[in-house]
């Protein structure tokens, strides 16, 4: 089985390719990802995102209901992300509670980049 781990950095990708011939490492420009995957035909790809591709934020709310947090979160993210909230895919998880206050951890990824990688996964 051929597996490929790709660390997506700001301008290039670092990879570890494991197949019957052993383990191979190196770099390639992100723009050549499709060609690289087509050439090596991995059965599994593990994608690792490095800064500044992914954003992590912690936000505290003075309430604890998750439905209220889900409603308030986009407005809170407006000032914390480097672009419009709708241009990011994000997920969140409660990371702490103290009384009525709830802290959530949010991870966001640029939607355009996510869509590009998703299209590669479907090929």
TAQUI-V15871 format. One record per residue. RES is the residue in three letters. SS is DSSP state (2 for helix, 1 for strand, 0 for the rest). PSI is psi in radians with two decimals (NA if undefined). OMEGA is omega as a letter, one per 20 degrees, with the letter a starting at -180 (none if undefined). Layout:
res->RES ss->SS psi->PSI omega->OMEGA
res->RES ss->SS psi->PSI omega->OMEGA
This chain:
res->UNK ss->0 psi->2.38 omega->r
res->UNK ss->0 psi->2.16 omega->r
res->UNK ss->1 psi->2.59 omega->a
res->UNK ss->1 psi->2.18 omega->r
res->UNK ss->1 psi->2.26 omega->a
res->UNK ss->1 psi->2.15 omega->r
res->UNK ss->1 psi->1.98 omega->a
res->UNK ss->1 psi->1.93 omega->r
res->UNK ss->0 psi->-2.98 omega->a
res->UNK ss->0 psi->-0.74 omega->a
res->UNK ss->0 psi->-0.16 omega->a
res->UNK ss->1 psi->-3.10 omega->r
res->UNK ss->1 psi->2.44 omega->r
res->UNK ss->1 psi->2.39 omega->a
res->UNK ss->1 psi->2.73 omega->r
res->UNK ss->1 psi->2.06 omega->a
res->UNK ss->1 psi->2.14 omega->r
res->UNK ss->1 psi->2.20 omega->r
res->UNK ss->1 psi->-2.94 omega->a
res->UNK ss->0 psi->-0.38 omega->a
res->UNK ss->0 psi->-0.02 omega->r
res->UNK ss->1 psi->-2.75 omega->a
res->UNK ss->1 psi->2.28 omega->a
res->UNK ss->1 psi->2.46 omega->r
res->UNK ss->1 psi->2.78 omega->r
res->UNK ss->1 psi->-2.87 omega->r
res->UNK ss->1 psi->2.79 omega->r
res->UNK ss->1 psi->2.72 omega->r
res->UNK ss->1 psi->2.48 omega->a
res->UNK ss->2 psi->-0.58 omega->a
res->UNK ss->2 psi->-0.30 omega->a
res->UNK ss->2 psi->0.26 omega->a
res->UNK ss->2 psi->-0.82 omega->a
res->UNK ss->2 psi->-0.77 omega->r
res->UNK ss->2 psi->-0.72 omega->a
res->UNK ss->2 psi->-0.80 omega->a
res->UNK ss->2 psi->-0.73 omega->r
res->UNK ss->2 psi->-0.66 omega->a
res->UNK ss->2 psi->-0.71 omega->a
res->UNK ss->2 psi->-0.29 omega->r
res->UNK ss->0 psi->0.99 omega->r
res->UNK ss->0 psi->2.59 omega->r
res->UNK ss->0 psi->-0.38 omega->r
res->UNK ss->1 psi->2.39 omega->r
res->UNK ss->1 psi->2.24 omega->r
res->UNK ss->1 psi->2.07 omega->a
res->UNK ss->1 psi->2.24 omega->r
res->UNK ss->1 psi->2.18 omega->a
res->UNK ss->1 psi->2.26 omega->r
res->UNK ss->0 psi->2.81 omega->r
res->UNK ss->0 psi->2.55 omega->i
res->UNK ss->0 psi->0.38 omega->a
res->UNK ss->0 psi->-0.49 omega->a
res->UNK ss->1 psi->2.54 omega->a
res->UNK ss->1 psi->2.37 omega->r
res->UNK ss->1 psi->2.29 omega->r
res->UNK ss->1 psi->2.66 omega->r
res->UNK ss->1 psi->2.35 omega->a
res->UNK ss->1 psi->2.40 omega->r
res->UNK ss->1 psi->2.47 omega->r
res->UNK ss->1 psi->2.57 omega->r
res->UNK ss->0 psi->0.46 omega->r
res->UNK ss->0 psi->2.96 omega->a
res->UNK ss->0 psi->-0.22 omega->a
res->UNK ss->0 psi->2.23 omega->a
res->UNK ss->2 psi->-0.54 omega->r
res->UNK ss->2 psi->-0.64 omega->r
res->UNK ss->2 psi->-0.70 omega->r
res->UNK ss->2 psi->-0.80 omega->a
res->UNK ss->2 psi->-0.63 omega->r
res->UNK ss->2 psi->-0.68 omega->a
res->UNK ss->2 psi->-0.41 omega->a
res->UNK ss->2 psi->-0.82 omega->a
res->UNK ss->2 psi->-0.71 omega->r
res->UNK ss->2 psi->-0.68 omega->r
res->UNK ss->2 psi->-0.60 omega->a
res->UNK ss->2 psi->-0.35 omega->a
res->UNK ss->0 psi->-0.74 omega->a
res->UNK ss->0 psi->-0.12 omega->a
res->UNK ss->0 psi->-0.26 omega->a
res->UNK ss->0 psi->2.69 omega->a
res->UNK ss->0 psi->0.29 omega->r
res->UNK ss->0 psi->-3.09 omega->r
res->UNK ss->0 psi->2.46 omega->a
res->UNK ss->2 psi->-0.66 omega->a
res->UNK ss->2 psi->-0.19 omega->r
res->UNK ss->2 psi->0.18 omega->r
res->UNK ss->1 psi->2.57 omega->r
res->UNK ss->1 psi->2.36 omega->r
res->UNK ss->1 psi->2.73 omega->r
res->UNK ss->1 psi->2.76 omega->a
res->UNK ss->1 psi->2.80 omega->a
res->UNK ss->1 psi->2.47 omega->r
res->UNK ss->1 psi->2.23 omega->r
res->UNK ss->1 psi->-0.12 omega->r
res->UNK ss->1 psi->2.65 omega->r
res->UNK ss->1 psi->2.45 omega->r
res->UNK ss->1 psi->1.82 omega->a
res->UNK ss->0 psi->-2.20 omega->r
res->UNK ss->0 psi->-0.13 omega->a
res->UNK ss->1 psi->2.39 omega->r
res->UNK ss->1 psi->2.32 omega->r
res->UNK ss->1 psi->2.34 omega->r
res->UNK ss->1 psi->2.58 omega->r
res->UNK ss->1 psi->2.31 omega->a
res->UNK ss->1 psi->2.34 omega->r
res->UNK ss->1 psi->2.27 omega->a
res->UNK ss->1 psi->2.56 omega->r
res->UNK ss->1 psi->2.35 omega->r
res->UNK ss->1 psi->2.16 omega->a
res->UNK ss->2 psi->-0.68 omega->a
res->UNK ss->2 psi->-0.77 omega->r
res->UNK ss->2 psi->-0.75 omega->r
res->UNK ss->2 psi->-0.73 omega->r
res->UNK ss->2 psi->-0.68 omega->r
res->UNK ss->2 psi->-0.80 omega->r
res->UNK ss->2 psi->-0.63 omega->r
res->UNK ss->2 psi->-0.70 omega->r
res->UNK ss->2 psi->-0.70 omega->r
res->UNK ss->2 psi->-0.67 omega->a
res->UNK ss->2 psi->-0.52 omega->a
res->UNK ss->2 psi->-0.25 omega->a
res->UNK ss->0 psi->NA omega->none
